[in-house]
Amino acid sequence: MTGPAKPGLHPRNRHAGGYDFRRLTEACPELTAFLRRAPHGGWTVDFADPAAVKALNRALLAKAYGIRGWDIPAGYLCPPIPGRADYLHHLADLLAEGGALPRGPAIRALDVGVGANAIYPLVGHREYGWSFVGSDVEAGALASAERILAANPDLRSAVVLRRQGNPRAIFEGVVEPGERFDLTLCNPPFHASAREAREASQRKWRKLGRGAAGAARNFGGQGAELWCDGGEAGFLARMAEESAAFAERILWFTALVSSSANLPAVQRALRRVGAPEIRVVPMAQGQKQSRFVAWSFLSPDAREAWRRSPGPG
């Protein structure tokens, strides 16, 4: 297992110092309507209010990354930007393996489940200049992502969107013949059923004192974003099994693991398919602990040769 000794946002994360609401409202004036006084006397927003969270995300993307016209349809996942950025910074470290940070369009990443928000391609390209393919099973999510790209023409050549026609497949049907990727990234669905997702949402809202009747998740989420057969553990097991068929064409496979209880099963699945290099990288945002698992079928020498001689896209 590798990773930083101390939990906390990555040192390169632009959001490590917290939110500067004065500058954020300059970048996105509509955020002003959602500001409220925090107990410490500063400003905050109601993170249980989907409209407030969306406005905050729009402001963060505009101020920190120059993204214009960001929006998502009602009910789609509205992710926390600092945590998503953290994943990307740790992925850059993973690719660097102690050397220079990898930058530029020659680095190709596959975002499995790009979603309506397209956060990883947006932030990843702005921070490192990487090229992305974003896949999704849901046509509405891809249509939303396409609208975001249309509002930022400089991203059109850096981000390609592809529909995954088989909801049980992950790489098959998306990775084209002869295509190579330096890494894959993914935020797997957590729950095993729609009912489980709904009950978890109700418990969360009761803890917030809002009552189960208001249990629309504060970060939203459509079915494919929130649940799949077998939940997170089942999804990761399928990802591990399918990755073996792409062992020579993808340098690093990675995925977030929301529940640490799923790690042993994921690691066993990866050992079964013969992945010789398995890493777990811890991350944290405030009190929330997270991590991602990364694996490669290539030896250190083969990974070094890959970095020296990028293959065809």
C-alpha positions as CSV (number, residue, x, y, z in Angstrom):
1,M,0.0,0.0,0.0
2,T,1.3,3.4,-0.9
3,G,0.0,7.0,-0.3
4,P,0.5,10.1,1.8
5,A,1.1,9.6,5.5
6,K,-1.2,12.4,6.6
7,P,-4.7,12.7,5.4
8,G,-5.8,16.0,3.9
9,L,-6.3,17.6,0.5
10,H,-3.4,17.2,-1.9
11,P,-0.8,20.0,-1.7
12,R,-1.4,21.0,-5.4
13,N,-5.2,21.1,-4.8
14,R,-6.4,24.7,-5.5
15,H,-9.1,24.3,-2.8
16,A,-6.8,23.2,0.1
17,G,-7.2,26.7,1.7
18,G,-11.0,26.6,1.8
19,Y,-13.5,28.7,-0.1
20,D,-12.9,32.4,-0.7
21,F,-16.5,33.4,-1.1
22,R,-15.7,37.0,-2.0
23,R,-13.8,35.9,-5.1
24,L,-16.2,33.1,-5.9
25,T,-19.1,35.5,-6.0
26,E,-17.1,37.8,-8.3
27,A,-16.7,34.9,-10.7
28,C,-20.3,33.8,-10.3
29,P,-22.6,36.5,-8.9
30,E,-25.6,34.1,-8.6
31,L,-23.8,32.4,-5.7
32,T,-24.5,35.5,-3.6
33,A,-28.1,34.5,-3.1
34,F,-27.1,31.3,-1.4
35,L,-24.6,32.7,1.1
36,R,-25.3,32.5,4.8
37,R,-23.4,33.3,8.0
38,A,-21.4,30.4,9.4
39,P,-21.0,29.8,13.1
40,H,-17.4,31.1,13.0
41,G,-18.7,34.4,11.5
42,G,-17.6,33.9,7.9
43,W,-19.7,32.9,5.0
44,T,-20.9,29.5,3.9
45,V,-23.8,27.9,1.9
46,D,-26.4,25.3,2.9
47,F,-24.7,22.1,1.6
48,A,-28.1,20.3,1.9
49,D,-29.6,22.6,-0.7
50,P,-29.0,21.2,-4.3
51,A,-29.3,24.7,-5.9
52,A,-26.7,26.1,-3.5
53,V,-24.3,23.2,-4.2
54,K,-24.8,23.6,-7.9
55,A,-24.1,27.4,-7.7
56,L,-21.0,26.8,-5.6
57,N,-19.7,24.3,-8.1
58,R,-20.3,26.7,-11.0
59,A,-18.4,29.4,-9.2
60,L,-15.5,27.1,-8.3
61,L,-15.2,25.9,-11.9
62,A,-15.3,29.4,-13.2
63,K,-12.9,30.9,-10.8
64,A,-10.3,28.1,-10.5
65,Y,-10.5,26.5,-13.9
66,G,-12.0,29.0,-16.3
67,I,-15.0,26.7,-17.1
68,R,-17.9,28.7,-18.4
69,G,-21.6,27.7,-18.7
70,W,-21.4,24.7,-16.4
71,D,-24.7,23.2,-15.6
72,I,-26.4,19.9,-15.0
73,P,-30.1,18.8,-15.3
74,A,-32.1,18.5,-12.1
75,G,-31.5,15.2,-10.3
76,Y,-28.0,14.4,-11.7
77,L,-24.9,14.0,-9.5
78,C,-23.4,17.3,-8.4
79,P,-20.0,16.3,-7.1
80,P,-17.7,18.0,-4.5
81,I,-15.1,19.7,-6.6
82,P,-12.2,19.6,-4.1
83,G,-12.5,15.8,-3.7
84,R,-12.7,15.2,-7.4
85,A,-9.6,17.4,-8.0
86,D,-7.8,15.5,-5.3
87,Y,-8.2,12.2,-7.2
88,L,-6.7,13.8,-10.3
89,H,-3.7,15.2,-8.4
90,H,-3.0,11.8,-6.9
91,L,-3.3,10.2,-10.3
92,A,-0.7,12.6,-11.7
93,D,1.6,11.4,-8.9
94,L,0.8,7.8,-9.8
95,L,1.8,8.4,-13.4
96,A,4.9,10.3,-12.4
97,E,6.2,7.5,-10.2
98,G,8.7,9.9,-8.5
99,G,9.6,11.7,-11.7
100,A,8.3,14.7,-13.6
101,L,4.6,15.3,-13.4
102,P,3.0,14.1,-16.7
103,R,1.5,17.0,-18.6
104,G,0.1,17.6,-22.1
105,P,-2.4,16.0,-24.5
106,A,-0.2,12.9,-25.1
107,I,-1.4,11.6,-21.7
108,R,-4.8,9.9,-22.3
109,A,-7.3,9.1,-19.6
110,L,-10.5,7.1,-19.8
111,D,-13.2,8.4,-17.4
112,V,-15.6,5.5,-16.8
113,G,-18.9,7.0,-16.1
114,V,-18.2,10.6,-17.0
115,G,-21.7,11.7,-15.9
116,A,-23.7,14.8,-16.7
117,N,-21.1,16.9,-14.9
118,A,-17.9,15.9,-16.8
119,I,-15.9,17.0,-13.8
120,Y,-12.8,14.8,-14.3
121,P,-12.2,15.8,-17.9
122,L,-12.8,19.5,-17.1
123,V,-10.5,19.7,-14.2
124,G,-7.9,17.2,-15.5
125,H,-7.4,19.0,-18.8
126,R,-7.2,22.4,-17.1
127,E,-4.7,21.2,-14.5
128,Y,-2.5,18.9,-16.6
129,G,-3.5,19.3,-20.3
130,W,-4.5,15.6,-20.5
131,S,-6.8,14.2,-23.2
132,F,-9.9,12.4,-22.1
133,V,-12.4,9.9,-23.3
134,G,-15.6,10.0,-21.2
135,S,-17.9,7.0,-21.3
136,D,-21.4,6.6,-19.9
137,V,-24.4,4.3,-20.2
138,E,-26.9,7.1,-19.9
139,A,-27.7,9.2,-23.0
140,G,-29.0,12.1,-20.9
141,A,-25.7,12.3,-19.0
142,L,-23.7,12.4,-22.2
143,A,-26.0,15.1,-23.7
144,S,-25.4,17.3,-20.6
145,A,-21.6,16.7,-20.8
146,E,-21.8,17.7,-24.5
147,R,-23.5,21.0,-23.7
148,I,-20.7,21.8,-21.2
149,L,-18.1,21.1,-23.8
150,A,-20.0,23.3,-26.3
151,A,-19.8,26.2,-23.9
152,N,-16.0,25.7,-23.7
153,P,-14.8,25.3,-27.3
154,D,-11.1,24.9,-26.3
155,L,-12.1,21.6,-24.7
156,R,-13.7,20.1,-27.7
157,S,-10.4,18.6,-29.1
158,A,-9.4,17.4,-25.7
159,V,-12.5,15.5,-24.6
160,V,-14.3,12.7,-26.6
161,L,-17.6,11.3,-25.3
162,R,-18.7,7.7,-26.0
163,R,-21.8,5.8,-25.2
164,Q,-21.4,2.5,-23.4
165,G,-24.2,0.4,-24.9
166,N,-23.8,-2.6,-22.5
167,P,-24.5,-1.7,-18.9
168,R,-22.6,-4.8,-17.8
169,A,-19.4,-3.9,-19.7
170,I,-16.8,-1.3,-18.6
171,F,-14.0,-1.2,-21.1
172,E,-15.3,-3.5,-23.8
173,G,-17.2,-1.4,-26.4
174,V,-15.6,1.8,-25.4
175,V,-11.8,1.2,-25.9
176,E,-11.3,1.0,-29.6
177,P,-9.0,-1.5,-31.4
178,G,-5.4,-0.5,-31.0
179,E,-6.2,2.3,-28.6
180,R,-4.1,2.9,-25.5
181,F,-4.7,4.8,-22.3
182,D,-2.3,5.9,-19.6
183,L,-4.9,5.6,-17.0
184,T,-8.6,4.9,-16.3
185,L,-10.5,6.6,-13.5
186,C,-14.0,5.9,-12.1
187,N,-16.4,6.8,-9.3
188,P,-18.4,3.5,-9.1
189,P,-22.1,3.3,-8.1
190,F,-22.2,2.6,-4.4
191,H,-25.5,1.0,-3.8
192,A,-26.8,-2.4,-4.9
193,S,-30.4,-1.3,-5.6
194,A,-32.6,1.7,-6.1
195,R,-34.3,0.9,-2.8
196,E,-31.0,0.8,-0.9
197,A,-30.0,4.1,-2.4
198,R,-33.4,5.6,-1.4
199,E,-33.2,4.3,2.2
200,A,-29.6,5.6,2.6
201,S,-30.8,9.0,1.4
202,Q,-33.7,9.0,3.9
203,R,-31.3,8.2,6.7
204,K,-29.0,11.0,5.7
205,W,-31.8,13.5,5.7
206,R,-33.2,12.4,9.1
207,K,-29.7,13.0,10.5
208,L,-29.8,16.5,9.1
209,G,-33.1,17.0,10.8
210,R,-34.8,17.6,7.4
211,G,-37.1,14.5,7.6
212,A,-37.3,11.6,5.2
213,A,-39.8,13.5,2.9
214,G,-37.0,15.7,1.7
215,A,-34.6,12.9,0.9
216,A,-33.5,14.0,-2.5
217,R,-29.7,13.6,-2.2
218,N,-28.0,17.0,-1.7
219,F,-25.6,16.0,-4.5
220,G,-28.4,14.4,-6.6
221,G,-27.8,11.3,-8.6
222,Q,-29.6,9.2,-11.3
223,G,-30.0,5.5,-11.1
224,A,-26.8,4.5,-12.9
225,E,-24.8,7.0,-10.8
226,L,-26.0,5.6,-7.5
227,W,-26.6,1.9,-7.8
228,C,-25.8,-1.2,-9.9
229,D,-26.1,-5.0,-9.4
230,G,-23.8,-5.9,-6.6
231,G,-23.2,-2.4,-5.5
232,E,-19.7,-0.9,-5.4
233,A,-18.1,-4.3,-4.6
234,G,-19.8,-6.0,-7.5
235,F,-18.8,-3.2,-9.9
236,L,-15.2,-3.3,-8.9
237,A,-15.1,-7.1,-9.2
238,R,-16.3,-6.8,-12.8
239,M,-13.9,-4.0,-13.5
240,A,-11.0,-6.1,-12.2
241,E,-12.0,-9.1,-14.2
242,E,-12.5,-7.2,-17.5
243,S,-9.3,-5.2,-17.0
244,A,-7.2,-8.3,-17.7
245,A,-8.2,-8.2,-21.3
246,F,-6.7,-4.8,-21.6
247,A,-3.6,-5.5,-19.7
248,E,-1.2,-4.3,-22.4
249,R,-3.2,-1.3,-23.5
250,I,-3.8,0.5,-20.3
251,L,-0.9,1.5,-18.0
252,W,-2.9,2.1,-14.8
253,F,-6.4,1.1,-13.9
254,T,-7.9,3.1,-11.0
255,A,-11.3,3.5,-9.2
256,L,-12.5,5.2,-6.1
257,V,-13.5,2.9,-3.3
258,S,-16.1,4.6,-1.0
259,S,-16.2,1.8,1.6
260,S,-12.9,0.6,3.1
261,A,-14.8,-2.7,3.8
262,N,-14.8,-3.4,0.1
263,L,-11.0,-3.2,-0.2
264,P,-10.1,-6.8,0.7
265,A,-12.5,-8.2,-1.8
266,V,-11.2,-5.9,-4.5
267,Q,-7.6,-6.8,-3.8
268,R,-8.5,-10.5,-3.9
269,A,-10.2,-10.0,-7.3
270,L,-7.1,-8.3,-8.6
271,R,-4.8,-11.0,-7.4
272,R,-7.1,-13.6,-9.1
273,V,-6.7,-11.9,-12.5
274,G,-2.9,-11.7,-12.0
275,A,-2.3,-8.0,-11.5
276,P,1.2,-7.8,-10.0
277,E,1.1,-4.2,-9.0
278,I,-1.8,-3.1,-6.6
279,R,-1.8,0.1,-4.7
280,V,-4.3,1.8,-2.4
281,V,-4.0,5.5,-2.1
282,P,-5.7,7.2,0.9
283,M,-7.3,10.6,0.5
284,A,-9.3,12.9,2.8
285,Q,-11.5,16.0,2.6
286,G,-12.1,17.4,6.0
287,Q,-13.4,14.6,8.2
288,K,-14.3,12.4,5.2
289,Q,-11.9,9.6,4.5
290,S,-11.6,8.2,1.0
291,R,-9.2,6.2,-1.1
292,F,-8.7,4.8,-4.6
293,V,-7.3,1.5,-5.7
294,A,-4.8,1.4,-8.6
295,W,-3.5,-1.6,-10.5
296,S,-1.2,-2.4,-13.4
297,F,-0.3,-5.6,-15.3
298,L,3.0,-4.1,-16.4
299,S,6.3,-4.5,-14.7
300,P,8.3,-1.4,-13.5
301,D,10.5,-1.7,-16.5
302,A,7.6,-1.9,-18.9
303,R,5.9,1.1,-17.2
304,E,9.1,3.1,-17.7
305,A,9.3,2.0,-21.3
306,W,5.7,3.1,-21.8
307,R,6.5,6.6,-20.4
308,R,9.5,6.9,-22.7
309,S,7.6,5.9,-25.8
310,P,3.9,6.8,-25.8
311,G,2.0,4.6,-28.1
312,P,-0.7,5.6,-30.6
313,G,-4.0,7.0,-29.2
